[in-house]
Amino acid sequence: MSDLLVEKSGNVLFLTLNRPERLNAFSAEMILSLTNELAAAKKDDSIRAVVLSGSGRSFSAGGDVKTMGEADGQQVYDHIGRLNECIKAFKELDKPVIAAVHGFAAGAAFNLALACDQILAAEDSKFVMSFSQVGLISDGGGLYFLPRIIGPYKAKQLFFNAEPITAVQAEEYGIVNKVVPLEQLKDEAVSYAHKLSQGPVKAYGMMKKIINASAVSTLDEILEQERIAQTLMISTEDHQEGIHAFKEKRKPVFQGK
């Protein structure tokens, strides 16, 4: 069976990490499949939102500790290069991506969730930057994402101590958007994804791009990006539909165009 399960329902693409016997620890196949599916989703106008989750007992254990120590420097360099392409594919996809986390999101899997646009977490879930437990630094973008969310001092605490935080703590830190009972996680993620898929996806994509750039941009640069982007947005069918719906006092029916 594939290390990544792929399903489409309506305008939503569901990607499920699928190595439950290894707590969905990453494999080369899994990472490559994720990258390829996101690249295909970017070109597919019928896909307007993505949900990432894990099968079995956990979201993902991240790197496969059982195979660590077997690779040489060049192999590690190449593996992380493939992981980097996967992380960038999440950030560059111009559609909303939701991570639905249960159990553990450990190490690079924590960072994979951070590469998504929103994180929904089950009450039982725990997040841990476990790298220092095996004498490694973070990979998969953690040293970029986490300090920008919780600040450098709190980020160093999580990286240095490698102690799990609960879903509630993660929500308090601004890492998780919403915490729900485990039995409601799937339905909540599906419902939210379908809601987003019915929105103005072109506008979502443009906002995502500018927000992502804001971390390394000046106010003047963001103002100019907004200015240019808005001149493009006014020509979209969704904008015209929004105007008509407002005037007609009805709910807009966006087409993502």
Secondary structure, DSSP 8 states (H G I E B T S, - for coil): --SEEEEEETTEEEEEE--GGGTT---HHHHHHHHHHHHHHHH-TT--EEEEEESTT-SB--S-GGGTTSS-HHHHHHHHHHHHHHHHHHHH-SS-EEEEE-SEEETHHHHHHHTSSEEEEETT-EEE--GGGGT----SSHHHHHHHHH-HHHHHHHHHH---EEHHHHHHTTS-SEEE-HHHHHHHHHHHHHHHHTS-HHHHHHHHHHHHHHTT--HHHHHHHHHHHHHHHTTSHHHHHHHHHHHTTS-------
